Amino acid sequence: VDTEGLHPKMQDNLVRMGSEYFQATGKKLNFNSAFRSLEEQEKLFRTKPPGMAGKPGSSLHNFGLAVDIPSVQ
């Protein structure tokens, strides 16, 4: 997962959220995607079912402001 492209405040929030989650559960917080390039977003937009991936350039992943966390941890 590419965390290098995340906005610095998003990185800080993710670290704090992971720490709080670990304190509460004793488990590490997993996430399956973070920053995506326009090319990566284009591929997902073309291959995922409608509504599962935003248009390239409109996804918050492209701006480093989103992560995907599995619903079951």
mmCIF file as gemmi writes it, N, C-alpha and C atoms, coordinates in Angstrom:
data_model
loop_
_atom_site.group_PDB
_atom_site.id
_atom_site.type_symbol
_atom_site.label_atom_id
_atom_site.label_alt_id
_atom_site.label_comp_id
_atom_site.label_asym_id
_atom_site.label_entity_id
_atom_site.label_seq_id
_atom_site.pdbx_PDB_ins_code
_atom_site.Cartn_x
_atom_site.Cartn_y
_atom_site.Cartn_z
_atom_site.occupancy
_atom_site.B_iso_or_equiv
_atom_site.pdbx_formal_charge
_atom_site.auth_seq_id
_atom_site.auth_asym_id
_atom_site.pdbx_PDB_model_num
ATOM 1 N N . VAL Axp A 1 ? 0.857 -1.182 0 1 0 ? 1 A 1
ATOM 2 C CA . VAL Axp A 1 ? 0 0 0 1 0 ? 1 A 1
ATOM 3 C C . VAL Axp A 1 ? 0.893 1.23 0 1 0 ? 1 A 1
ATOM 4 N N . ASP Axp A 2 ? 0.633 2.153 -0.906 1 0 ? 2 A 1
ATOM 5 C CA . ASP Axp A 2 ? 1.447 3.356 -1.055 1 0 ? 2 A 1
ATOM 6 C C . ASP Axp A 2 ? 0.982 4.442 -0.089 1 0 ? 2 A 1
ATOM 7 N N . THR Axp A 3 ? 1.713 4.595 1.012 1 0 ? 3 A 1
ATOM 8 C CA . THR Axp A 3 ? 1.398 5.67 1.953 1 0 ? 3 A 1
ATOM 9 C C . THR Axp A 3 ? 2.249 6.896 1.704 1 0 ? 3 A 1
ATOM 10 N N . GLU Axp A 4 ? 3.253 6.766 0.844 1 0 ? 4 A 1
ATOM 11 C CA . GLU Axp A 4 ? 4.138 7.891 0.551 1 0 ? 4 A 1
ATOM 12 C C . GLU Axp A 4 ? 3.388 9.057 -0.074 1 0 ? 4 A 1
ATOM 13 N N . GLY Axp A 5 ? 2.376 8.773 -0.868 1 0 ? 5 A 1
ATOM 14 C CA . GLY Axp A 5 ? 1.646 9.832 -1.541 1 0 ? 5 A 1
ATOM 15 C C . GLY Axp A 5 ? 0.553 10.476 -0.698 1 0 ? 5 A 1
ATOM 16 N N . LEU Axp A 6 ? 0.363 9.974 0.526 1 0 ? 6 A 1
ATOM 17 C CA . LEU Axp A 6 ? -0.681 10.546 1.36 1 0 ? 6 A 1
ATOM 18 C C . LEU Axp A 6 ? -0.312 11.956 1.818 1 0 ? 6 A 1
ATOM 19 N N . HIS Axp A 7 ? -1.319 12.788 1.937 1 0 ? 7 A 1
ATOM 20 C CA . HIS Axp A 7 ? -1.146 14.131 2.478 1 0 ? 7 A 1
ATOM 21 C C . HIS Axp A 7 ? -0.581 13.989 3.894 1 0 ? 7 A 1
ATOM 22 N N . PRO Axp A 8 ? 0.358 14.853 4.306 1 0 ? 8 A 1
ATOM 23 C CA . PRO Axp A 8 ? 0.967 14.729 5.639 1 0 ? 8 A 1
ATOM 24 C C . PRO Axp A 8 ? -0.051 14.679 6.781 1 0 ? 8 A 1
ATOM 25 N N . LYS Axp A 9 ? -1.116 15.464 6.711 1 0 ? 9 A 1
ATOM 26 C CA . LYS Axp A 9 ? -2.124 15.421 7.776 1 0 ? 9 A 1
ATOM 27 C C . LYS Axp A 9 ? -2.866 14.089 7.762 1 0 ? 9 A 1
ATOM 28 N N . MET Axp A 10 ? -3.08 13.546 6.578 1 0 ? 10 A 1
ATOM 29 C CA . MET Axp A 10 ? -3.728 12.239 6.475 1 0 ? 10 A 1
ATOM 30 C C . MET Axp A 10 ? -2.818 11.169 7.073 1 0 ? 10 A 1
ATOM 31 N N . GLN Axp A 11 ? -1.519 11.252 6.8 1 0 ? 11 A 1
ATOM 32 C CA . GLN Axp A 11 ? -0.573 10.301 7.39 1 0 ? 11 A 1
ATOM 33 C C . GLN Axp A 11 ? -0.629 10.38 8.91 1 0 ? 11 A 1
ATOM 34 N N . ASP Axp A 12 ? -0.609 11.598 9.456 1 0 ? 12 A 1
ATOM 35 C CA . ASP Axp A 12 ? -0.674 11.784 10.908 1 0 ? 12 A 1
ATOM 36 C C . ASP Axp A 12 ? -1.966 11.206 11.476 1 0 ? 12 A 1
ATOM 37 N N . ASN Axp A 13 ? -3.087 11.489 10.832 1 0 ? 13 A 1
ATOM 38 C CA . ASN Axp A 13 ? -4.373 10.968 11.299 1 0 ? 13 A 1
ATOM 39 C C . ASN Axp A 13 ? -4.408 9.445 11.262 1 0 ? 13 A 1
ATOM 40 N N . LEU Axp A 14 ? -3.831 8.867 10.226 1 0 ? 14 A 1
ATOM 41 C CA . LEU Axp A 14 ? -3.816 7.417 10.089 1 0 ? 14 A 1
ATOM 42 C C . LEU Axp A 14 ? -2.971 6.777 11.192 1 0 ? 14 A 1
ATOM 43 N N . VAL Axp A 15 ? -1.846 7.386 11.516 1 0 ? 15 A 1
ATOM 44 C CA . VAL Axp A 15 ? -0.998 6.881 12.599 1 0 ? 15 A 1
ATOM 45 C C . VAL Axp A 15 ? -1.753 6.949 13.922 1 0 ? 15 A 1
ATOM 46 N N . ARG Axp A 16 ? -2.4 8.075 14.193 1 0 ? 16 A 1
ATOM 47 C CA . ARG Axp A 16 ? -3.16 8.212 15.444 1 0 ? 16 A 1
ATOM 48 C C . ARG Axp A 16 ? -4.321 7.218 15.507 1 0 ? 16 A 1
ATOM 49 N N . MET Axp A 17 ? -5.021 7.074 14.389 1 0 ? 17 A 1
ATOM 50 C CA . MET Axp A 17 ? -6.145 6.142 14.34 1 0 ? 17 A 1
ATOM 51 C C . MET Axp A 17 ? -5.649 4.713 14.575 1 0 ? 17 A 1
ATOM 52 N N . GLY Axp A 18 ? -4.539 4.354 13.941 1 0 ? 18 A 1
ATOM 53 C CA . GLY Axp A 18 ? -3.971 3.016 14.132 1 0 ? 18 A 1
ATOM 54 C C . GLY Axp A 18 ? -3.55 2.775 15.567 1 0 ? 18 A 1
ATOM 55 N N . SER Axp A 19 ? -2.99 3.787 16.195 1 0 ? 19 A 1
ATOM 56 C CA . SER Axp A 19 ? -2.566 3.675 17.594 1 0 ? 19 A 1
ATOM 57 C C . SER Axp A 19 ? -3.774 3.486 18.51 1 0 ? 19 A 1
ATOM 58 N N . GLU Axp A 20 ? -4.814 4.27 18.3 1 0 ? 20 A 1
ATOM 59 C CA . GLU Axp A 20 ? -6.023 4.142 19.111 1 0 ? 20 A 1
ATOM 60 C C . GLU Axp A 20 ? -6.682 2.775 18.905 1 0 ? 20 A 1
ATOM 61 N N . TYR Axp A 21 ? -6.699 2.318 17.665 1 0 ? 21 A 1
ATOM 62 C CA . TYR Axp A 21 ? -7.287 1.01 17.374 1 0 ? 21 A 1
ATOM 63 C C . TYR Axp A 21 ? -6.503 -0.087 18.085 1 0 ? 21 A 1
ATOM 64 N N . PHE Axp A 22 ? -5.165 0.011 18.044 1 0 ? 22 A 1
ATOM 65 C CA . PHE Axp A 22 ? -4.333 -0.987 18.703 1 0 ? 22 A 1
ATOM 66 C C . PHE Axp A 22 ? -4.554 -0.975 20.214 1 0 ? 22 A 1
ATOM 67 N N . GLN Axp A 23 ? -4.645 0.204 20.795 1 0 ? 23 A 1
ATOM 68 C CA . GLN Axp A 23 ? -4.887 0.301 22.236 1 0 ? 23 A 1
ATOM 69 C C . GLN Axp A 23 ? -6.231 -0.316 22.618 1 0 ? 23 A 1
ATOM 70 N N . ALA Axp A 24 ? -7.223 -0.147 21.772 1 0 ? 24 A 1
ATOM 71 C CA . ALA Axp A 24 ? -8.565 -0.65 22.064 1 0 ? 24 A 1
ATOM 72 C C . ALA Axp A 24 ? -8.717 -2.145 21.812 1 0 ? 24 A 1
ATOM 73 N N . THR Axp A 25 ? -7.985 -2.677 20.814 1 0 ? 25 A 1
ATOM 74 C CA . THR Axp A 25 ? -8.215 -4.059 20.396 1 0 ? 25 A 1
ATOM 75 C C . THR Axp A 25 ? -7.004 -4.971 20.522 1 0 ? 25 A 1
ATOM 76 N N . GLY Axp A 26 ? -5.809 -4.389 20.605 1 0 ? 26 A 1
ATOM 77 C CA . GLY Axp A 26 ? -4.59 -5.193 20.585 1 0 ? 26 A 1
ATOM 78 C C . GLY Axp A 26 ? -4.227 -5.67 19.193 1 0 ? 26 A 1
ATOM 79 N N . LYS Axp A 27 ? -4.91 -5.138 18.18 1 0 ? 27 A 1
ATOM 80 C CA . LYS Axp A 27 ? -4.663 -5.528 16.783 1 0 ? 27 A 1
ATOM 81 C C . LYS Axp A 27 ? -4.178 -4.33 15.982 1 0 ? 27 A 1
ATOM 82 N N . LYS Axp A 28 ? -3.413 -4.63 14.938 1 0 ? 28 A 1
ATOM 83 C CA . LYS Axp A 28 ? -3.004 -3.579 14.014 1 0 ? 28 A 1
ATOM 84 C C . LYS Axp A 28 ? -4.153 -3.255 13.071 1 0 ? 28 A 1
ATOM 85 N N . LEU Axp A 29 ? -4.261 -1.987 12.724 1 0 ? 29 A 1
ATOM 86 C CA . LEU Axp A 29 ? -5.271 -1.554 11.763 1 0 ? 29 A 1
ATOM 87 C C . LEU Axp A 29 ? -4.781 -1.877 10.358 1 0 ? 29 A 1
ATOM 88 N N . ASN Axp A 30 ? -5.574 -2.61 9.627 1 0 ? 30 A 1
ATOM 89 C CA . ASN Axp A 30 ? -5.213 -2.96 8.249 1 0 ? 30 A 1
ATOM 90 C C . ASN Axp A 30 ? -5.927 -2.027 7.283 1 0 ? 30 A 1
ATOM 91 N N . PHE Axp A 31 ? -5.275 -1.708 6.21 1 0 ? 31 A 1
ATOM 92 C CA . PHE Axp A 31 ? -5.932 -1.004 5.124 1 0 ? 31 A 1
ATOM 93 C C . PHE Axp A 31 ? -5.383 -1.532 3.829 1 0 ? 31 A 1
ATOM 94 N N . ASN Axp A 32 ? -6.215 -1.512 2.8 1 0 ? 32 A 1
ATOM 95 C CA . ASN Axp A 32 ? -5.818 -2.173 1.562 1 0 ? 32 A 1
ATOM 96 C C . ASN Axp A 32 ? -5.509 -1.231 0.407 1 0 ? 32 A 1
ATOM 97 N N . SER Axp A 33 ? -5.69 0.039 0.58 1 0 ? 33 A 1
ATOM 98 C CA . SER Axp A 33 ? -5.206 0.987 -0.422 1 0 ? 33 A 1
ATOM 99 C C . SER Axp A 33 ? -5.176 2.38 0.179 1 0 ? 33 A 1
ATOM 100 N N . ALA Axp A 34 ? -4.318 3.201 -0.398 1 0 ? 34 A 1
ATOM 101 C CA . ALA Axp A 34 ? -4.197 4.586 0.067 1 0 ? 34 A 1
ATOM 102 C C . ALA Axp A 34 ? -4.029 5.463 -1.171 1 0 ? 34 A 1
ATOM 103 N N . PHE Axp A 35 ? -2.866 6.088 -1.333 1 0 ? 35 A 1
ATOM 104 C CA . PHE Axp A 35 ? -2.643 6.934 -2.498 1 0 ? 35 A 1
ATOM 105 C C . PHE Axp A 35 ? -2.703 6.095 -3.768 1 0 ? 35 A 1
ATOM 106 N N . ARG Axp A 36 ? -3.347 6.651 -4.781 1 0 ? 36 A 1
ATOM 107 C CA . ARG Axp A 36 ? -3.365 6.022 -6.111 1 0 ? 36 A 1
ATOM 108 C C . ARG Axp A 36 ? -3.007 7.057 -7.153 1 0 ? 36 A 1
ATOM 109 N N . SER Axp A 37 ? -2.16 6.663 -8.068 1 0 ? 37 A 1
ATOM 110 C CA . SER Axp A 37 ? -1.86 7.532 -9.199 1 0 ? 37 A 1
ATOM 111 C C . SER Axp A 37 ? -3.081 7.608 -10.108 1 0 ? 37 A 1
ATOM 112 N N . LEU Axp A 38 ? -3.083 8.575 -11.008 1 0 ? 38 A 1
ATOM 113 C CA . LEU Axp A 38 ? -4.184 8.672 -11.973 1 0 ? 38 A 1
ATOM 114 C C . LEU Axp A 38 ? -4.281 7.402 -12.818 1 0 ? 38 A 1
ATOM 115 N N . GLU Axp A 39 ? -3.129 6.819 -13.151 1 0 ? 39 A 1
ATOM 116 C CA . GLU Axp A 39 ? -3.121 5.596 -13.95 1 0 ? 39 A 1
ATOM 117 C C . GLU Axp A 39 ? -3.75 4.439 -13.187 1 0 ? 39 A 1
ATOM 118 N N . GLU Axp A 40 ? -3.403 4.314 -11.896 1 0 ? 40 A 1
ATOM 119 C CA . GLU Axp A 40 ? -4.001 3.255 -11.088 1 0 ? 40 A 1
ATOM 120 C C . GLU Axp A 40 ? -5.51 3.448 -10.951 1 0 ? 40 A 1
ATOM 121 N N . GLN Axp A 41 ? -5.918 4.708 -10.759 1 0 ? 41 A 1
ATOM 122 C CA . GLN Axp A 41 ? -7.341 4.998 -10.616 1 0 ? 41 A 1
ATOM 123 C C . GLN Axp A 41 ? -8.083 4.703 -11.908 1 0 ? 41 A 1
ATOM 124 N N . GLU Axp A 42 ? -7.47 5.021 -13.03 1 0 ? 42 A 1
ATOM 125 C CA . GLU Axp A 42 ? -8.076 4.744 -14.341 1 0 ? 42 A 1
ATOM 126 C C . GLU Axp A 42 ? -8.316 3.245 -14.504 1 0 ? 42 A 1
ATOM 127 N N . LYS Axp A 43 ? -7.33 2.441 -14.129 1 0 ? 43 A 1
ATOM 128 C CA . LYS Axp A 43 ? -7.469 0.986 -14.247 1 0 ? 43 A 1
ATOM 129 C C . LYS Axp A 43 ? -8.619 0.49 -13.372 1 0 ? 43 A 1
ATOM 130 N N . LEU Axp A 44 ? -8.689 0.952 -12.13 1 0 ? 44 A 1
ATOM 131 C CA . LEU Axp A 44 ? -9.779 0.538 -11.249 1 0 ? 44 A 1
ATOM 132 C C . LEU Axp A 44 ? -11.133 1 -11.782 1 0 ? 44 A 1
ATOM 133 N N . PHE Axp A 45 ? -11.179 2.227 -12.277 1 0 ? 45 A 1
ATOM 134 C CA . PHE Axp A 45 ? -12.428 2.778 -12.805 1 0 ? 45 A 1
ATOM 135 C C . PHE Axp A 45 ? -12.945 1.939 -13.972 1 0 ? 45 A 1
ATOM 136 N N . ARG Axp A 46 ? -12.019 1.448 -14.797 1 0 ? 46 A 1
ATOM 137 C CA . ARG Axp A 46 ? -12.408 0.642 -15.955 1 0 ? 46 A 1
ATOM 138 C C . ARG Axp A 46 ? -12.761 -0.795 -15.594 1 0 ? 46 A 1
ATOM 139 N N . THR Axp A 47 ? -12.162 -1.333 -14.514 1 0 ? 47 A 1
ATOM 140 C CA . THR Axp A 47 ? -12.322 -2.764 -14.237 1 0 ? 47 A 1
ATOM 141 C C . THR Axp A 47 ? -13.286 -3.086 -13.09 1 0 ? 47 A 1
ATOM 142 N N . LYS Axp A 48 ? -13.568 -2.155 -12.231 1 0 ? 48 A 1
ATOM 143 C CA . LYS Axp A 48 ? -14.481 -2.399 -11.099 1 0 ? 48 A 1
ATOM 144 C C . LYS Axp A 48 ? -15.932 -2.175 -11.528 1 0 ? 48 A 1
ATOM 145 N N . PRO Axp A 49 ? -16.858 -2.793 -10.807 1 0 ? 49 A 1
ATOM 146 C CA . PRO Axp A 49 ? -18.274 -2.529 -11.108 1 0 ? 49 A 1
ATOM 147 C C . PRO Axp A 49 ? -18.591 -1.039 -10.947 1 0 ? 49 A 1
ATOM 148 N N . PRO Axp A 50 ? -19.585 -0.535 -11.679 1 0 ? 50 A 1
ATOM 149 C CA . PRO Axp A 50 ? -19.95 0.885 -11.577 1 0 ? 50 A 1
ATOM 150 C C . PRO Axp A 50 ? -20.178 1.306 -10.124 1 0 ? 50 A 1
ATOM 151 N N . GLY Axp A 51 ? -19.622 2.441 -9.774 1 0 ? 51 A 1
ATOM 152 C CA . GLY Axp A 51 ? -19.769 2.979 -8.436 1 0 ? 51 A 1
ATOM 153 C C . GLY Axp A 51 ? -18.732 2.508 -7.433 1 0 ? 51 A 1
ATOM 154 N N . MET Axp A 52 ? -17.876 1.564 -7.823 1 0 ? 52 A 1
ATOM 155 C CA . MET Axp A 52 ? -16.877 1.034 -6.897 1 0 ? 52 A 1
ATOM 156 C C . MET Axp A 52 ? -15.565 1.817 -6.924 1 0 ? 52 A 1
ATOM 157 N N . ALA Axp A 53 ? -15.339 2.603 -7.95 1 0 ? 53 A 1
ATOM 158 C CA . ALA Axp A 53 ? -14.126 3.419 -8.052 1 0 ? 53 A 1
ATOM 159 C C . ALA Axp A 53 ? -14.482 4.729 -8.741 1 0 ? 53 A 1
ATOM 160 N N . GLY Axp A 54 ? -13.988 5.818 -8.177 1 0 ? 54 A 1
ATOM 161 C CA . GLY Axp A 54 ? -14.268 7.136 -8.747 1 0 ? 54 A 1
ATOM 162 C C . GLY Axp A 54 ? -13.512 7.386 -10.036 1 0 ? 54 A 1
ATOM 163 N N . LYS Axp A 55 ? -13.985 8.358 -10.78 1 0 ? 55 A 1
ATOM 164 C CA . LYS Axp A 55 ? -13.301 8.75 -12.01 1 0 ? 55 A 1
ATOM 165 C C . LYS Axp A 55 ? -11.918 9.287 -11.65 1 0 ? 55 A 1
ATOM 166 N N . PRO Axp A 56 ? -10.924 8.974 -12.46 1 0 ? 56 A 1
ATOM 167 C CA . PRO Axp A 56 ? -9.583 9.506 -12.216 1 0 ? 56 A 1
ATOM 168 C C . PRO Axp A 56 ? -9.616 11.032 -12.114 1 0 ? 56 A 1
ATOM 169 N N . GLY Axp A 57 ? -8.934 11.549 -11.113 1 0 ? 57 A 1
ATOM 170 C CA . GLY Axp A 57 ? -8.918 12.99 -10.888 1 0 ? 57 A 1
ATOM 171 C C . GLY Axp A 57 ? -10.02 13.469 -9.965 1 0 ? 57 A 1
ATOM 172 N N . SER Axp A 58 ? -11.015 12.607 -9.712 1 0 ? 58 A 1
ATOM 173 C CA . SER Axp A 58 ? -12.088 12.991 -8.796 1 0 ? 58 A 1
ATOM 174 C C . SER Axp A 58 ? -12.055 12.163 -7.514 1 0 ? 58 A 1
ATOM 175 N N . SER Axp A 59 ? -11.211 11.138 -7.484 1 0 ? 59 A 1
ATOM 176 C CA . SER Axp A 59 ? -11.092 10.289 -6.304 1 0 ? 59 A 1
ATOM 177 C C . SER Axp A 59 ? -10.175 10.946 -5.279 1 0 ? 59 A 1
ATOM 178 N N . LEU Axp A 60 ? -10.581 10.92 -4.026 1 0 ? 60 A 1
ATOM 179 C CA . LEU Axp A 60 ? -9.73 11.472 -2.965 1 0 ? 60 A 1
ATOM 180 C C . LEU Axp A 60 ? -8.426 10.693 -2.827 1 0 ? 60 A 1
ATOM 181 N N . HIS Axp A 61 ? -8.397 9.452 -3.325 1 0 ? 61 A 1
ATOM 182 C CA . HIS Axp A 61 ? -7.155 8.686 -3.327 1 0 ? 61 A 1
ATOM 183 C C . HIS Axp A 61 ? -6.1 9.393 -4.179 1 0 ? 61 A 1
ATOM 184 N N . ASN Axp A 62 ? -6.513 10.016 -5.264 1 0 ? 62 A 1
ATOM 185 C CA . ASN Axp A 62 ? -5.571 10.711 -6.153 1 0 ? 62 A 1
ATOM 186 C C . ASN Axp A 62 ? -4.921 11.913 -5.497 1 0 ? 62 A 1
ATOM 187 N N . PHE Axp A 63 ? -5.546 12.433 -4.453 1 0 ? 63 A 1
ATOM 188 C CA . PHE Axp A 63 ? -5.021 13.606 -3.753 1 0 ? 63 A 1
ATOM 189 C C . PHE Axp A 63 ? -4.369 13.238 -2.421 1 0 ? 63 A 1
ATOM 190 N N . GLY Axp A 64 ? -4.286 11.927 -2.126 1 0 ? 64 A 1
ATOM 191 C CA . GLY Axp A 64 ? -3.678 11.473 -0.883 1 0 ? 64 A 1
ATOM 192 C C . GLY Axp A 64 ? -4.534 11.73 0.332 1 0 ? 64 A 1
ATOM 193 N N . LEU Axp A 65 ? -5.856 11.772 0.133 1 0 ? 65 A 1
ATOM 194 C CA . LEU Axp A 65 ? -6.772 12.1 1.224 1 0 ? 65 A 1
ATOM 195 C C . LEU Axp A 65 ? -7.729 10.966 1.572 1 0 ? 65 A 1
ATOM 196 N N . ALA Axp A 66 ? -7.414 9.738 1.141 1 0 ? 66 A 1
ATOM 197 C CA . ALA Axp A 66 ? -8.309 8.619 1.422 1 0 ? 66 A 1
ATOM 198 C C . ALA Axp A 66 ? -7.525 7.326 1.587 1 0 ? 66 A 1
ATOM 199 N N . VAL Axp A 67 ? -8.067 6.456 2.418 1 0 ? 67 A 1
ATOM 200 C CA . VAL Axp A 67 ? -7.576 5.083 2.535 1 0 ? 67 A 1
ATOM 201 C C . VAL Axp A 67 ? -8.796 4.172 2.548 1 0 ? 67 A 1
ATOM 202 N N . ASP Axp A 68 ? -8.593 2.942 2.133 1 0 ? 68 A 1
ATOM 203 C CA . ASP Axp A 68 ? -9.659 1.937 2.2 1 0 ? 68 A 1
ATOM 204 C C . ASP Axp A 68 ? -9.308 0.967 3.319 1 0 ? 68 A 1
ATOM 205 N N . ILE Axp A 69 ? -10.242 0.814 4.26 1 0 ? 69 A 1
ATOM 206 C CA . ILE Axp A 69 ? -10.058 -0.068 5.398 1 0 ? 69 A 1
ATOM 207 C C . ILE Axp A 69 ? -11.09 -1.186 5.277 1 0 ? 69 A 1
ATOM 208 N N . PRO Axp A 70 ? -10.644 -2.453 5.337 1 0 ? 70 A 1
ATOM 209 C CA . PRO Axp A 70 ? -11.613 -3.549 5.265 1 0 ? 70 A 1
ATOM 210 C C . PRO Axp A 70 ? -12.642 -3.44 6.377 1 0 ? 70 A 1
ATOM 211 N N . SER Axp A 71 ? -13.871 -3.835 6.098 1 0 ? 71 A 1
ATOM 212 C CA . SER Axp A 71 ? -14.926 -3.729 7.1 1 0 ? 71 A 1
ATOM 213 C C . SER Axp A 71 ? -14.772 -4.76 8.207 1 0 ? 71 A 1
ATOM 214 N N . VAL Axp A 72 ? -14.049 -5.837 7.951 1 0 ? 72 A 1
ATOM 215 C CA . VAL Axp A 72 ? -13.776 -6.849 8.964 1 0 ? 72 A 1
ATOM 216 C C . VAL Axp A 72 ? -12.301 -6.777 9.302 1 0 ? 72 A 1
ATOM 217 N N . GLN Axp A 73 ? -12.001 -6.517 10.563 1 0 ? 73 A 1
ATOM 218 C CA . GLN Axp A 73 ? -10.596 -6.41 11.005 1 0 ? 73 A 1
ATOM 219 C C . GLN Axp A 73 ? -10.21 -7.59 11.85 1 0 ? 73 A 1
